[in-house]
Amino acid sequence: MGLGDKISNKAEELKGKAKEAAGDATDNTKLQAEGAADQASAKAKQAGEHVKDAAKDVFGK
């Protein structure tokens, strides 16, 4: 996984956490859901990058 991808995915995850926390604080369920979705998206991207890294390790490419 490239450093830029790691930073981008982590930033998206943190943005999601912030949205979810803001939604919790204001009792805004839409904002809570958006935050949770952002976090899930970021984690899925991170998992995909980990698979790519593992394939590179196995196949040496």
C-alpha positions in Angstrom: 0.0 0.0 0.0 1.4 3.4 -1.0 1.9 6.0 1.7 -0.5 8.3 -0.1 -3.2 5.6 0.0 -2.6 5.0 3.7 -2.9 8.7 4.5 -6.0 9.1 2.4 -7.8 6.1 3.8 -6.9 7.1 7.4 -8.1 10.6 6.8 -11.4 9.3 5.5 -11.8 7.0 8.5 -11.0 9.9 10.9 -13.5 12.1 9.0 -16.1 9.4 9.5 -15.4 9.2 13.2 -15.7 13.0 13.5 -19.0 13.0 11.7 -20.4 10.2 13.8 -19.3 11.9 17.0 -20.9 15.1 15.8 -24.1 13.2 15.1 -24.0 11.6 18.5 -23.5 15.0 20.2 -26.3 16.7 18.2 -28.6 13.6 18.1 -28.5 13.8 14.3 -29.0 10.2 13.1 -28.3 11.2 9.4 -24.9 12.5 10.4 -24.2 9.4 12.5 -25.0 7.2 9.6 -22.9 9.2 7.2 -20.0 8.9 9.6 -20.4 5.2 10.0 -20.6 4.8 6.2 -17.4 6.9 5.7 -15.6 4.6 8.2 -16.8 1.5 6.6 -15.7 2.7 3.2 -12.3 3.6 4.4 -11.9 0.2 6.1 -12.9 -1.6 3.0 -10.3 0.3 1.0 -7.7 -0.5 3.6 -8.6 -4.2 3.4 -8.2 -4.1 -0.4 -4.8 -2.4 -0.2 -3.7 -5.1 2.3 -4.8 -7.8 -0.1 -2.7 -6.1 -2.8 0.3 -5.9 -0.5 0.0 -9.6 0.4 -0.2 -10.5 -3.3 2.9 -8.5 -4.0 4.7 -10.4 -1.2 3.6 -13.8 -2.4 4.2 -13.2 -6.1 7.2 -10.8 -5.8 5.6 -8.1 -8.0 
